[in-house]
Amino acid sequence: MMGEKILADYDREADVLCINFTYPPEAVEHNEDERGLIRNCNEREGVVGITVISASGFAESSDRG
């Protein structure tokens, strides 16, 4: 079951955004796509978090459509 809180942490120096849907984070598998989105999955519920690499650039490209 998904948690009731979403925890987000942005590391400005590394430009990485981590969003966790469970606490404590319990990912056992990580799947990265070509845009730098990493889906963090557990064994039971699927996606339990998302990590965005180069988050500031990802936000800018999303604004352009």
HELIX and SHEET records of a PDB file:
HELIX    1   1 ALA A   55  ASP A   63  1                                   9    
SHEET    1   A 5 LEU A   7  ASP A  11  0                                        
SHEET    2   A 5 VAL A  16  ASN A  20 -1                                        
SHEET    3   A 5 VAL A  47  ILE A  53 -1                                        
SHEET    4   A 5 LEU A  37  CYS A  41 -1                                        
SHEET    5   A 5 GLU A  29  GLU A  32 -1                                        
END                                                                             
